[in-house]
Amino acid sequence: MEAFHAQMDRFVEGKEFETDEELNEAINREFVGRPADELKYPPRTPLEEAQDLCFRAFDSVGRRRIALARQALNVCPDCADAYVLLAEHAFEPEKAAELYAAGAQAGRRALGVAFFQENVGDFWDIHQSRPFMRALAGLAQCQMDSENLADAAATYRELLRLNPNDNQGNRFILLPLLIATGQDDQATEIVDQYPEEFQATWPYCRALLAFRREGDTPEADKLLKHAIRVNRHLPRFLTGKAEPDYWPESYGFGSEEEAIICIAESGRAWQATPGAIDWLRTSSRRLAKQARQRKTRRKRKQ
């Protein structure tokens, strides 16, 4: 899609349209229902030429990806996606972090200071900024992997500042990270920023925050009960009753696969909270017992 948008940008360059409807009609006539032709509108700058090479690399495998990424950097050293591609193939974590950092720096150079000032909040909607966002997210993950948690939290916060819609899903890593590092006020701000979020990490972290503030209270239990309704599998993994033995390629809401992904995101926060695992174990058993009793009563009535 980004390659497609790049073609559209080149198509409309130099053309004047009186209305948005006229612009959309022209784009539809030119592109809708036709196969993409990456060579129809050639790159206008070295950066666009390098980015086109990266688009080709994303559709390639193995050494071909690396060769195209290096070729892109030879064309334009400000191509962030080229660094991202090389980082993905780096064998050493330190080298990957170095490449992601270089990619973020390249993205900043390519976009320019004015772009950052004018487009905060809309970064993912502007396809030219996505290579920078990919590089910055890669750097944040490397910081997490190396236990550089303070820098990781700062990097994830920057990603959300630039793109509050968070198409990359960075909030699911940042929220439990803030809890694990004792930044409960900032974690509460993130929870409140996305009040309608229903992926399991959210209600479980909301319940955990209540427990950290108040202990085992009716309000905390109420929030935990809701979290368990959202995903009943997560307590088994958080309490150590079960261990994930595979990594899911996808998941559905409320599924075991979702729970496995959530334990990777939020397990650190629960382990960093004294008494939280025992509270979860006791509360989940109590809730399960209550559910069995209700089921038994319904059967008796039938």
Buried (B, 14 or more C-beta within 10 A) or exposed (E): EBBEEBBBEBBBEEEEEEEEEEBEEBBEEBBEEEEEEBEEBEBEEBBBBBBBBBBBBBEBEEEEBBEBBBBBBEBBBBBBBBBBBBBBBBEEEEBBBBBBBBBBBBBBBBBEEEBBEEBEEEBBEBBBBBBBBBBBBBBBBBBBEBEBBEBBBBBBBBBBEBBBEBEBEBBBBBBBBBBBBEBBEBBBEBBEEBEEBEBBBBBBBBBBBBBBEEEBEEEBBEBBBEBBEBBBBBBBBBBEEBEBEEEBEEBEEBBBBBBBBBBBBBBBBBEBBEEBBEBBBEBBEEBEEEEEEEEEEEEEEE
